């Protein structure tokens, strides 16, 4: 974890990539754009405390955000990298009585152990070698997520990909097998094949505008049949 020029800002780098940025003085400050978009999804959920499961923890940016914006929330973080967990606890410790519980276990095993209808939100933001592990975008995993979320819970997944988006297409196929609603948010440069990027996929009950109302030039949002038109054709495995 590298400390930035700002005293309270820490950046966690893994596999040569900046994975998390945490402002310890202001946990509501979300530095990376895709993380800010996930914050938008969180903000559009019903008011009050939330039950949140995080698959992938890194520096715990989003758990801290939920703790700050939704006091008394109950959160479980599934992070299998014990070295990362120890580093974060030492250099950027979680606030006391945050309601955040960290389990050093992989996402597939950790989610399978959770009770049905035990979460309002599940955030998938886990990487190995710069990509989401295949078992975390499988139909079997999404079925477990659906079980944990029940009828009203929401999944938001951060997937990295590049045009023609083979990983996202397969993930969409799996999600559509178990969720009625799927929304995708993507930066125009990634959509136009200029560079790989983060695609955010939201599944569950419709949230209206889950990523806010950005101008088309700054962010592209696909809903309904537009998801199938632009990101269909994948295979659910």
Secondary structure by P-SEA (a helix, b strand, c coil): ccccccccbbbbbcccccccccccccccccccaaaaaaaaaaaaccccccbbbbcccccaaaaaaaaaacccbbbbbbbccaaaaaaaaacccccccccbbbbcccaaaaaaacccccccbbbbbcccccccccccccaaaaaaaaaaacccbbbbbbbbbccccaaaaaaaaaaaacccbbbbbbccccccccccbbbbbbbcccccccccccccccbbbbccccccccccccccc
